[in-house]
Amino acid sequence: AGGAGTGSGGLVSELISPLALPAPSVAVLAGCHHLMLVDGELLGDPMDKAAVGAVGWSYALEGLCVSRAPSRRGSLRLLQRFAFASSLKRSSTVVEVESLDGAAPPPQQRLRALCKGAPETVRELLGRVPEGYDAAYLHHAQQGKRVLALAYKMLPQLQPQEARSLSREAVESELTFAGFLVLHCPAKSESAGVLAALSSSSHGLQMITGDQMLTAAHAAAQLRLITKPPLLLAALPPTEGAVGGGAAGTALRWESFGGGGSGGGEGGGGG
């Protein structure tokens, strides 16, 4: 796991060690997850486990996350969790930061909303989108990495019960960008051989995935599910092109795997 951060000229695509991340980014990775302890065993998404561990934190008790690293001691309590939903492509939490980087934050920075999800989804929740946002995450997705955007905001000083009653809409709005989480998830060593055997026995092979298109295309090429450069049907950003005539009113275009337009034309998006 690694992080892509910001520079003086906007976002940079170079990876940063998780242990060198700024405190706001660490708080998102340490506190935005859905891990749980069941009979002393830590359960949850393996990527959440990897992210929490990468920044030197652990899920110590139910609802309590801690860091015991000498230079970055900290603790935070989970007050509310909004689970990942495939339709939303993100998850979020409300936490109370008791200490971070060895110091207690000021009262106005204790209560925070933390969010983690698909970059194109989190983008719409940011109060300000930094320059180079799309180019930075697409750079890593094109190399087959799984990329998640991190964001947060400070919440008003509320009682714990009031914080637990906040709506998802209130939590996931006007967020501040905190970097990208870049995860390397290589295919299993036996996958290529198994797929080759299935293909040679006249089985048709198709990939169904919820990953970002560039990440999926890279994996398909690595596993030789595809042998030619793929074309991806992508929606144009709102600022590009006219509104299409489909049910969803979305303009579409074919793009080559490298990201350039293929000349395949545009059409109104529907289903």
Summary of the structure (lengths in Angstrom):
residues: 271
radius of gyration: 20.5
end to end distance: 34.5
largest distance: 64.7
contacts: 795
relative contact order: 0.12
helix: 25%
strand: 37%
